[in-house]
Amino acid sequence: MTTPAGRVLLERASELFYAEGITAVGVAGIAEAAGVTKKTLYDCFGSKATLVAAYLQRRHDLWWAHLQERLAAEPSALTLFDAYLTHPWFETDRGCAFQRAAAELPDDHPGRAVVRAHKEAVRSEIERLVEGDQELADHLFLLLEGAVARRGVEGTTAGLDAARRCADALVSTFRGYSPGRCSRGR
């Protein structure tokens, strides 16, 4: 994959997988878009499944770098919501690549492991940002996932804007209370 042909293949495959769907894109189409033969694709990646996993891992790595840059400037759970709004992908977003891949790939596909690892990394980062409060992290993660899914369906930021406001209120409600308590009676 570190060969020039491998990099071009991964770039073209990434564009095609995101635009058309993983199962809709064949090896021949990827090779043609990259200007190489199918043999070169197989020499670089071994299989389409491995290429799909590499696509998802690359997408995670690029997203994670953006997120960490944002969090370095402002380390808060709400910054995580903002990171989605400020990422360049969001301008042409057709939905979460990981949610879309999860809908297409069988459980035993190597790409599914990358999807699960990505989602767990995001959830763990939220938990770290809320100082280990697992319950609050779960709530914020669900808000974020729902908002990202809504973005893919509607094509607007309305869901993410609403989820961020809700997350702000939820974080404020949880402040001053002991972690792990869902019911916050007044």
C-alpha positions as CSV (number, residue, x, y, z in Angstrom):
1,M,0.0,0.0,0.0
2,T,2.9,2.4,0.5
3,T,3.8,2.1,-3.2
4,P,2.7,5.0,-5.4
5,A,0.2,2.6,-7.1
6,G,-1.2,1.6,-3.7
7,R,-1.7,5.2,-2.7
8,V,-3.5,6.0,-5.9
9,L,-5.6,2.9,-5.6
10,L,-6.6,3.8,-2.0
11,E,-7.4,7.4,-3.0
12,R,-9.6,6.3,-6.0
13,A,-11.2,3.5,-4.0
14,S,-12.0,5.9,-1.2
15,E,-13.7,8.3,-3.5
16,L,-15.7,5.5,-5.2
17,F,-16.7,3.7,-2.0
18,Y,-18.0,6.9,-0.4
19,A,-19.8,8.2,-3.5
20,E,-21.3,4.9,-4.7
21,G,-21.2,2.5,-1.9
22,I,-18.8,-0.3,-1.0
23,T,-20.8,-3.2,-2.5
24,A,-21.7,-1.2,-5.7
25,V,-18.0,-0.6,-6.6
26,G,-16.1,-3.5,-8.2
27,V,-12.4,-4.2,-8.4
28,A,-12.4,-3.5,-12.1
29,G,-13.9,-0.1,-11.6
30,I,-11.4,0.8,-8.9
31,A,-8.4,-0.4,-11.0
32,E,-9.7,1.6,-14.0
33,A,-10.2,4.8,-11.9
34,A,-6.7,4.4,-10.6
35,G,-5.2,3.7,-14.0
36,V,-3.8,0.3,-13.0
37,T,-4.6,-3.3,-13.6
38,K,-6.7,-5.6,-11.3
39,K,-3.5,-7.5,-10.8
40,T,-1.8,-4.4,-9.4
41,L,-4.7,-3.9,-7.0
42,Y,-4.4,-7.5,-5.8
43,D,-0.6,-7.2,-5.5
44,C,-1.1,-4.0,-3.4
45,F,-4.0,-5.1,-1.2
46,G,-4.6,-8.8,-1.7
47,S,-8.4,-8.5,-1.8
48,K,-11.2,-6.0,-2.1
49,A,-12.0,-6.7,1.6
50,T,-8.5,-5.6,2.6
51,L,-8.8,-2.5,0.5
52,V,-12.2,-1.6,2.1
53,A,-10.6,-2.0,5.6
54,A,-7.7,0.3,4.5
55,Y,-10.2,2.8,3.2
56,L,-12.0,2.9,6.5
57,Q,-8.8,3.0,8.5
58,R,-7.5,5.9,6.4
59,R,-10.8,7.7,6.9
60,H,-10.6,7.2,10.6
61,D,-7.0,8.4,10.7
62,L,-7.8,11.6,8.8
63,W,-10.9,12.3,10.9
64,W,-9.0,11.5,14.2
65,A,-6.2,14.0,13.3
66,H,-8.8,16.7,12.7
67,L,-10.5,15.9,16.0
68,Q,-7.3,15.9,18.0
69,E,-6.3,19.2,16.5
70,R,-9.7,20.7,17.5
71,L,-9.5,19.2,21.0
72,A,-5.9,20.5,21.5
73,A,-7.4,24.0,21.1
74,E,-10.5,23.4,23.2
75,P,-10.7,20.1,25.2
76,S,-14.4,19.6,25.8
77,A,-17.1,17.1,24.8
78,L,-18.9,19.9,22.9
79,T,-15.8,20.4,20.8
80,L,-16.3,16.9,19.5
81,F,-19.7,18.0,18.1
82,D,-18.1,21.1,16.6
83,A,-15.4,19.0,14.9
84,Y,-18.0,17.4,12.7
85,L,-19.3,20.8,11.6
86,T,-15.8,22.1,10.8
87,H,-14.4,19.1,9.0
88,P,-14.0,19.7,5.2
89,W,-15.9,16.4,4.5
90,F,-19.0,17.9,6.1
91,E,-19.6,20.3,3.2
92,T,-20.3,17.4,0.8
93,D,-21.3,14.9,3.4
94,R,-23.5,12.0,2.2
95,G,-23.6,10.6,5.7
96,C,-21.2,8.9,8.0
97,A,-18.9,6.6,6.0
98,F,-18.7,4.3,9.0
99,Q,-22.5,4.1,9.5
100,R,-22.9,3.5,5.8
101,A,-20.2,0.8,5.8
102,A,-21.8,-0.9,8.8
103,A,-25.1,-1.1,6.8
104,E,-23.4,-2.7,3.9
105,L,-20.8,-5.1,5.4
106,P,-21.4,-8.5,7.0
107,D,-20.3,-8.9,10.6
108,D,-17.2,-11.0,9.6
109,H,-15.9,-8.4,7.1
110,P,-12.5,-6.9,8.1
111,G,-14.0,-3.4,7.5
112,R,-16.6,-4.0,10.2
113,A,-13.8,-4.3,12.7
114,V,-12.5,-0.9,11.6
115,V,-16.0,0.5,12.0
116,R,-16.4,-0.9,15.5
117,A,-12.9,0.4,16.5
118,H,-13.7,3.9,15.1
119,K,-17.0,4.1,17.0
120,E,-15.5,2.9,20.2
121,A,-12.6,5.4,19.9
122,V,-15.1,8.2,19.5
123,R,-17.1,7.0,22.5
124,S,-14.0,6.5,24.6
125,E,-12.8,10.0,23.7
126,I,-16.1,11.4,24.9
127,E,-15.8,9.5,28.1
128,R,-12.3,10.9,28.6
129,L,-13.6,14.4,28.0
130,V,-16.4,13.9,30.6
131,E,-13.8,12.7,33.1
132,G,-14.8,9.0,33.1
133,D,-18.6,9.4,33.5
134,Q,-19.7,6.4,31.5
135,E,-23.4,7.2,31.6
136,L,-22.9,10.7,30.4
137,A,-20.5,9.5,27.7
138,D,-23.1,7.0,26.5
139,H,-25.8,9.7,26.3
140,L,-23.5,12.1,24.4
141,F,-22.4,9.4,22.0
142,L,-26.0,8.5,21.2
143,L,-26.8,12.2,20.6
144,L,-23.8,12.5,18.3
145,E,-24.5,9.3,16.4
146,G,-28.1,10.3,15.9
147,A,-27.2,13.8,14.7
148,V,-24.6,12.4,12.3
149,A,-27.2,9.9,10.9
150,R,-29.7,12.8,10.5
151,R,-27.1,14.8,8.6
152,G,-26.7,12.0,6.1
153,V,-30.4,11.8,5.6
154,E,-31.4,15.4,5.5
155,G,-28.2,17.0,4.3
156,T,-28.5,19.9,6.8
157,T,-26.7,20.7,10.1
158,A,-30.0,21.1,12.0
159,G,-29.6,17.8,13.8
160,L,-26.0,18.5,14.8
161,D,-26.9,22.0,15.9
162,A,-29.8,20.7,18.0
163,A,-27.7,17.8,19.4
164,R,-24.9,20.2,20.4
165,R,-27.4,22.4,22.3
166,C,-28.8,19.2,24.0
167,A,-25.3,18.0,24.8
168,D,-24.5,21.4,26.4
169,A,-27.6,21.1,28.6
170,L,-26.8,17.5,29.5
171,V,-23.2,18.3,30.4
172,S,-24.4,21.2,32.6
173,T,-27.0,19.0,34.3
174,F,-24.4,16.3,35.0
175,R,-21.9,18.8,36.5
176,G,-21.9,18.6,40.3
177,Y,-23.5,15.2,40.4
178,S,-21.7,11.9,41.0
179,P,-20.9,9.9,37.8
180,G,-23.1,7.0,37.0
181,R,-26.5,8.3,38.1
182,C,-29.0,8.6,35.3
183,S,-32.0,10.1,37.2
184,R,-31.3,13.6,38.3
185,G,-34.2,14.5,40.5
186,R,-34.8,18.1,41.3
